Amino acid sequence: MAEELEDITSLPSDEELANYSDDSIRTLEYPEHIRRRPGMYIGKLGDGSNPDDGIYVLLKEVIDNSIDEHMAGFGKKISIEVSETTVTVRDYGRGIPLNSVVDASSKMNTGGKFDSKAFHRSVGLNGVGIKAVNALSSDFMIQSVRDGQIKRVQYCRGVITTEEPVVPTEEPGGTMVQFTPDDTIFRDFRFRDEFIMPLIKNYSFLNTGLVLIYNGKRYSSRNGLLDLLAENMTNEPIYDPIYLKGENIEIAFTHANQYGEEYYSFANSQFTSQGGTHLSAFKEAVSRTVKDFIGKNNIEFSDVRNGMVGAISIKVVEPVFESQTKVKLGSKEMEPDGPTIARYIGDFVKKELDDYLHKNLETAEAIKHKVETNEKERRAMSGLTKKVREQNKKISLNNRKLLDCRVHLTDTKGNPEKKLASSIFITEGDSAAGSITKIRDVETQAVFSLRGKPKNTYAKTKKMVYENEEFNLLQAALNIEESIDNLRYNKVIIATDADVDGMHIRMLLLTFFLQFFPDLVKKGHVYILQTPLFRVRNKKTAKRGATKKKGSDEEIYYCYSDQERITAIDRLGTNAEITRFKGLGEISPDEFRGFIGPDIRLDRVALHKEDGVGELLRFYMGKNTIERQNFIIDNLVVEDDREIS
């Protein structure tokens, strides 16, 4: 958050409490309230390096308005242009009534969606979203074309700078919004295509018949949620996905040979990344219907859902979300005085899915086989009694293995902001753990120390996790045994040496996560810590104890690649002294401080359909040693031969 914004977490002093009077009471008008309390409207701020950073909420708020217009039956195309700092969204709907453009874009709790007849099942009902975008933008322009006339208004941080009169135009009807987030609030921000693309694709999957043009490329979907599953699944489905659609509900699901559950839930085209009442009802209804169809009492709902990949989209009248960012649906009813969401979804799934299973016996048999396999594995794991599992968790968990951060040690319920900033470093050996431990931020950074190389978990069952102390303690430290929704840290950072052994440990850990907790990777929680491979410094000034400087007179360079090393050597010439860091433990704590601080370099581990996780793990972690050796020989690269001291 910008320095200019008030710190709302600080407690008042005794003097301030004593001076509390009528003069202390203030009313914050638009846009000041939003600018002082942006977190109330868009969640975290951030610089765009994470998909939940505020600049993407601003983008969504603008696109959502165009989506709502399409859902109301107007406009079949939305054009979206995004540069590193500026967004332009143009739809071809009805356009905002021209005399209301200013009020709709800058007057709080003003909009056309309070009347559910105009926007029967809209996502934006509070009259807040576009005003928040306006208030938090250094430049904001809104234009409406309606009935052959155009109205354009320009703002700066929520204040009108130019209001043009209504004039005739030959442009097609619709609304255009262009904005640049305020860099005094979003420090050093940059829009990243990798986080926008899934958003655009989801809009297309949920609105068949809608064309989205994103930076000149066309996106549309014919098969809705089926296309969504095909786009996101990284393992082959065991059977063709089941697709069922009703008037205000659409579901699709299948199973894959993977652990855990993977869901995509939507309400009124809004991606509810944290689920809500509709997702809970969907999981309950599918589990119960499948169990009843199989007809075996020893089957549990977890047996039905293990390995399931599913999606649900519903349309609710006047939806209630648990925050302005709309990541979790809180509505209990489909519409005022209508059926509950749980009953509506339950009745739909019970009838439609049961009918489907009776008509498609081959699919039903595949589901039955998968569920029974899950049940057998669960029963095999039950041999590891709860007492043994709990005993394993306690072995050095809060001593040698895990050095926790204060956000968890001092606040059992967790501070939402701090939990979002929390991370855990998974290190190898005591020396690396020691370096990180000495200079970490104890408020939000935890350390988990591995002992030696973990085992290769490829093609193993989850029983191995409980039988192996290292993995058992790791999953307990992360708190992901029951569900990754309980994950204690927002970022799980693998911090291993940059040598061959370190790379091998990294692969073993990634195999562990991909094998047993793939959703942890898919939801963007797993990262690789990048630490410098080399230090190149001026040996003359180094002898005088020179420290790193900024600018062109820099005397010490930390290099993360061979190319950076070569560039540093070229700059320092014959005075260059090169040190190769072979392990994290070789980097002094003082030097390490800069590598895990505000300028930390992290590579997020991402999964895409084309990665083919099953084949990927088989090739790199299977028993095909000769195949891998040939691959290495064929792709061997000779490194630069400059001497390294």
HUMOTA-V652200 format. One record per pair of residues at least 24 apart in sequence whose C-alpha atoms are under 7 Angstrom apart, sorted by the first residue. I is the first residue (numbers start at 1). GAP is how many residues later the second one is. D is the distance in Angstrom with one decimal. If there is no record, write none. Layout:
# HUMOTA-V652200
i->[I I]
gap->[GAP GAP]
d->[D D]
This chain:
# HUMOTA-V652200
i->[1 1 2 2 5 6 31 31 34 34 35 35 41 41 41 42 42 43 45 46 47 47 47 47 47 48 48 48 48 51 55 57 58 61 61 62 63 66 68 68 69 72 76 76 76 77 77 77 78 78 78 79 79 79 80 80 80 81 81 82 84 84 85 85 85 86 86 87 87 87 88 88 88 89 89 89 90 90 90 91 91 91 92 92 92 92 93 93 94 94 94 95 95 95 95 95 95 96 96 98 98 105 105 106 106 120 121 121 121 121 121 122 123 123 123 125 134 136 136 137 137 137 137 138 138 138 139 139 140 140 140 141 141 141 142 142 142 143 143 143 144 144 144 145 145 145 145 146 146 203 206 225 225 226 231 232 232 233 234 234 234 234 234 235 235 235 239 239 248 248 249 249 249 250 250 250 251 251 251 252 252 252 253 253 253 253 254 254 254 255 255 255 256 256 257 258 258 259 259 259 259 259 260 260 260 260 261 261 261 261 261 262 262 262 262 263 263 263 264 264 264 265 265 265 266 266 266 267 267 267 267 268 268 268 271 272 272 272 272 273 273 274 274 275 275 276 276 276 277 277 277 277 278 278 281 281 281 282 285 285 285 286 289 289 294 299 303 303 303 304 306 381 389 392 393 393 393 397 401 401 402 402 402 403 403 403 404 404 405 405 405 405 405 406 406 406 407 407 418 419 419 420 421 422 422 422 423 423 423 423 424 424 424 424 424 425 425 425 425 426 426 426 427 427 427 428 428 431 432 432 435 435 435 438 439 439 453 454 454 455 456 457 457 458 458 458 458 458 462 484 490 491 491 491 492 492 492 493 493 493 493 494 494 494 495 495 497 497 497 498 498 499 511 521 521 522 522 524 524 524 526 526 527 527 527 527 528 528 528 529 529 529 530 530 531 531 532 532 532 533 533 533 533 533 534 534 534 534 534 534 534 534 535 535 535 535 536 536 536 536 536 536 536 537 537 537 538 538 538 538 539 539 539 540 578 578 579 579 580 580]
gap->[44 184 182 183 31 30 104 127 98 101 100 101 91 283 284 282 283 282 141 140 139 140 141 142 143 141 142 143 144 144 126 268 75 68 69 68 26 25 54 55 24 47 133 134 135 133 134 135 133 134 135 133 134 135 133 134 135 133 134 133 106 107 95 105 106 93 94 91 92 93 89 90 91 87 88 89 85 86 87 83 84 85 80 81 82 83 80 81 52 79 80 49 50 51 78 79 80 48 79 46 53 25 26 25 52 197 147 194 195 196 197 146 145 147 196 193 24 45 46 42 43 44 45 42 43 44 40 41 38 39 40 36 37 38 34 35 36 32 33 34 30 31 32 27 28 29 30 27 28 66 63 27 86 26 378 376 377 376 374 375 377 378 379 377 378 379 124 127 66 67 64 65 66 62 63 64 60 61 62 58 59 60 55 56 57 58 54 55 56 52 53 54 51 52 50 49 257 47 48 256 257 258 46 47 256 257 44 45 46 47 48 46 47 48 257 46 47 48 46 47 48 46 47 48 46 47 48 46 47 48 49 46 47 48 56 54 55 56 57 54 55 53 54 53 54 52 53 54 52 53 54 55 63 64 61 64 65 63 61 64 65 63 61 65 74 76 68 71 72 67 68 82 77 77 79 80 83 76 47 48 45 46 47 43 44 45 42 43 37 38 39 40 41 36 37 38 36 37 26 70 71 70 69 67 68 69 66 67 68 69 24 65 67 68 69 67 68 69 70 67 68 69 67 68 69 24 68 154 152 153 150 153 154 151 150 154 52 51 54 53 52 54 55 53 57 159 163 164 54 36 35 34 35 36 33 34 35 33 34 35 36 33 34 35 33 34 85 86 87 84 85 83 106 84 85 84 85 80 81 82 78 79 75 76 77 78 74 75 76 72 73 74 71 72 29 64 26 27 28 26 27 28 47 48 24 25 26 31 44 45 46 47 24 43 44 45 29 32 33 40 41 42 43 39 40 41 34 37 38 39 36 37 38 35 66 67 65 66 64 65]
d->[6.4 5.8 5.9 4.7 5.5 6.4 5.3 5.6 6.4 6.6 6.5 6.3 6.9 5.5 6.8 6.7 5.7 6.6 6.2 6.2 5.8 6.0 5.8 3.9 6.3 5.5 5.4 5.7 6.7 5.4 6.9 6.8 5.4 5.5 6.2 6.3 6.8 5.8 5.5 6.8 6.1 5.9 6.8 4.9 6.1 5.8 4.7 5.8 6.4 4.9 6.3 5.9 4.7 6.2 5.9 4.8 6.3 5.9 4.8 6.6 5.0 4.8 5.9 5.7 6.2 5.8 4.6 5.5 5.5 6.5 5.7 4.3 6.7 5.5 5.3 6.4 5.7 4.2 6.6 5.3 5.5 6.5 6.9 5.6 4.1 6.7 6.3 4.5 6.4 6.0 5.2 5.2 5.5 5.4 6.0 4.0 4.9 5.7 6.7 6.6 6.0 5.9 5.3 5.2 6.8 6.1 6.4 5.9 5.6 4.8 6.5 6.1 5.4 6.6 6.9 6.9 5.1 6.0 5.7 6.2 5.3 4.1 4.5 5.9 5.9 4.5 5.5 5.3 5.7 4.3 6.6 5.7 5.1 6.3 5.8 4.5 6.5 5.7 5.1 6.4 6.0 4.5 6.5 6.9 4.7 5.3 6.3 5.1 6.7 6.8 5.9 6.1 6.7 6.4 6.3 6.8 5.9 5.7 6.3 4.5 6.9 5.5 5.8 6.3 6.2 6.2 6.2 6.7 5.5 5.1 5.8 4.4 6.6 5.8 5.2 6.4 5.6 4.4 6.4 5.7 5.3 6.6 7.0 5.6 4.0 6.2 5.8 5.5 6.4 5.3 4.3 5.8 5.4 6.5 6.1 5.0 6.9 6.0 5.1 6.9 5.2 6.5 5.2 5.4 6.9 6.3 6.3 5.7 5.5 5.2 6.2 6.3 4.7 6.4 6.4 5.8 4.9 5.5 6.4 4.6 6.5 5.6 5.0 5.9 6.2 4.6 6.5 5.7 5.1 5.7 6.9 6.2 4.7 6.5 6.7 6.6 4.2 5.0 6.7 5.2 6.7 5.5 5.0 5.1 6.5 5.0 4.5 5.9 6.0 6.0 6.7 6.8 6.3 6.9 4.9 6.4 6.7 6.4 5.0 6.2 6.8 6.6 5.7 6.6 6.6 6.3 5.4 5.1 5.4 5.2 6.9 5.6 6.8 6.8 6.7 5.4 6.1 6.5 5.4 5.3 5.8 4.6 6.7 5.6 5.1 6.4 4.5 6.5 5.1 5.2 5.3 5.4 4.9 6.2 4.7 6.6 5.8 6.1 6.7 6.5 6.6 5.5 6.6 5.2 5.6 6.6 5.0 5.8 4.5 5.8 6.9 6.4 6.5 5.2 5.9 6.4 4.8 5.9 6.0 6.1 5.0 5.6 6.7 5.1 5.8 6.7 6.1 4.7 5.1 4.3 6.2 6.9 5.1 6.6 6.2 5.7 5.9 7.0 6.6 6.9 5.7 6.5 5.8 6.5 6.7 6.9 6.3 6.8 6.8 6.5 6.0 4.9 6.0 6.8 5.8 4.8 6.0 6.0 4.7 5.5 6.2 6.2 5.0 6.0 6.5 5.2 6.8 4.7 5.6 6.6 6.6 6.2 7.0 6.4 6.4 6.4 6.0 6.7 6.9 6.7 6.1 5.6 6.1 5.4 4.4 5.4 5.6 5.1 6.4 6.3 4.9 6.7 5.3 5.8 6.7 6.5 5.7 5.2 4.4 6.0 5.3 6.6 5.9 5.3 6.0 5.1 6.8 6.8 6.7 5.4 4.6 5.7 6.1 5.8 5.1 6.6 7.0 6.4 6.9 6.2 5.5 4.6 6.4 5.6 5.3 6.7 6.4 5.2 5.1 6.1 5.6 6.1 5.5 6.8 5.8 5.6 6.5 5.4 6.6 6.9]
